[in-house]
């Protein structure tokens, strides 16, 4: 899956799951400050990403994730 497809998939998850506006979601958007997600939301995001990718993402691996780009980097690392 290329970067653009991953970004579109992530945006779709964020819009549908957290009722965010699509134009709010940029690569540099901070999940917690800009998009108002909390730690429970981060766990929900991990679950949704696992459903979409079929890969198990360890919540501990997500502790350093702060931006949308960080999420994409984590997904790419799993898919490689």
PyMOL commands that set and color helices and strands:
alter all, ss='L'
color gray80, all
select helices_A, chain A and resi 3-18+22-24+39-53+59-62+68-79
alter helices_A, ss='H'
color red, helices_A
deselect
rebuild
show_as cartoon
